[in-house]
Amino acid sequence: MSLVITDECINCDVCEPECPNQAISMGPDIYVIDPKRCTECVGHFDEPQCVQVCPVDCIPKDPEHVEASETLWMKYRRLQAETA
């Protein structure tokens, strides 16, 4: 499952540099998460780093992008192969 940033985002800029997959970028008004790149930090960390640093708790799981753990691992491996 990918994560999503809600409109409660205050644009504090702390989540973007924490993402190991470069899935977070500035959108028109608030930061956004690319579901094609978000692995919830699977393969990198035990917990999503953006959620850990978010001061307003505005990064829940995205119900529109439900993925099993194995799918997140496959996405992680694909992203790693792209950067190699």
C-alpha positions in Angstrom: 0.0 0.0 0.0 1.2 3.4 -0.8 1.0 6.3 1.5 -0.8 9.6 0.8 -0.3 13.1 2.1 -3.6 14.8 3.2 -4.6 18.4 2.9 -3.6 18.8 6.5 0.0 19.1 5.3 1.7 22.3 6.4 4.5 22.1 3.9 7.2 21.9 6.6 9.6 20.2 4.1 10.7 17.4 6.4 9.2 14.4 4.6 10.7 14.8 1.2 14.4 14.3 2.1 13.5 11.3 4.3 12.1 9.3 1.4 14.6 6.7 0.2 12.7 6.2 -3.0 12.3 9.8 -4.0 8.5 9.3 -4.0 7.7 12.6 -2.3 7.6 15.9 -4.3 6.0 19.2 -4.0 2.6 19.3 -5.7 0.5 22.3 -6.6 -0.4 23.1 -3.0 1.1 20.5 -0.8 3.6 17.6 -1.0 2.4 14.5 -2.8 3.5 10.9 -2.9 4.0 9.0 -6.1 2.3 5.6 -5.5 4.5 4.0 -8.2 7.6 4.8 -6.1 6.3 4.5 -2.5 7.1 1.2 -0.8 6.3 2.4 2.7 10.1 2.2 3.2 10.0 -1.6 2.8 13.6 -2.6 2.0 15.0 0.4 3.7 13.5 0.9 7.1 11.1 -0.9 9.5 8.7 2.1 9.5 7.8 4.7 6.8 10.3 7.6 7.5 7.9 10.3 6.3 5.3 9.2 8.9 8.0 9.2 11.6 9.0 12.8 10.9 5.7 14.4 10.1 4.7 16.9 12.8 1.0 17.0 11.9 0.3 13.3 11.3 -1.0 13.8 7.8 0.4 10.7 6.0 -2.0 7.8 6.3 -2.1 4.6 4.1 -3.7 5.3 0.7 -6.9 3.2 0.4 -6.8 3.8 -3.4 -3.4 2.0 -3.7 -3.6 -1.2 -1.6 -0.6 -3.4 -2.0 0.5 -6.6 -0.2 3.8 -6.8 1.5 5.2 -9.0 -1.3 4.1 -6.4 -3.9 6.0 -3.7 -1.9 9.1 -5.9 -1.9 8.8 -6.4 -5.7 8.5 -2.6 -6.1 11.5 -2.0 -3.9 13.6 -4.5 -6.0 12.4 -2.9 -9.2 13.4 0.6 -8.0 16.8 -0.7 -6.8 17.4 -2.2 -10.2 16.6 1.1 -11.9 19.2 3.0 -9.8 21.9 0.3 -10.3 
